[in-house]
Amino acid sequence: MSMISIRHLRKEYPNITPLKDVNTNINKGDVISVIGPSGTGKSTLLRCINRLETPTGGEIWIDGVNMCSPKANLPAMRRRMGMVFQNFNLFNHLTVVENLMCGPIDLLKRAVRKLMTARWSC
């Protein structure tokens, strides 16, 4: 089973359709890139996967959960994924690592001590 499976994904806006029949399977451990010129739907695709945008059609499955289903627990699923926005803002009074730790500490109630001893890599 794929970690992420996208079938016939479509996203339409009144004047443009950035996603037309997008299909892919992403397995655990795969490293992928979404590349292309400005306006081709890269951010729209990521926003649809996170369900920050509602797809016009198709299905998005993450670990066997249909993210397009009304029964999908979106907050629970979003806690398991991350997304860095194009126009992200960091807190100026914090270091990069402290900025990265804000989400897990504030939202997931992770212990600061555990995060400070974790191995950080890129």
Sequence and secondary structure as in RCSB ss.txt:
>XXXX:A:sequence
MSMISIRHLRKEYPNITPLKDVNTNINKGDVISVIGPSGTGKSTLLRCINRLETPTGGEIWIDGVNMCSPKANLP
AMRRRMGMVFQNFNLFNHLTVVENLMCGPIDLLKRAVRKLMTARWSC
>XXXX:A:secstr
  SEEEEEEEE  SS   EEEEEEEE TT       STTSSHHHHHHHHTTSS  SEEEEEETTEETTSTT  HH
HHHTT     TT    TTS HHHHHHHHHHHTT   HHHHHHS    
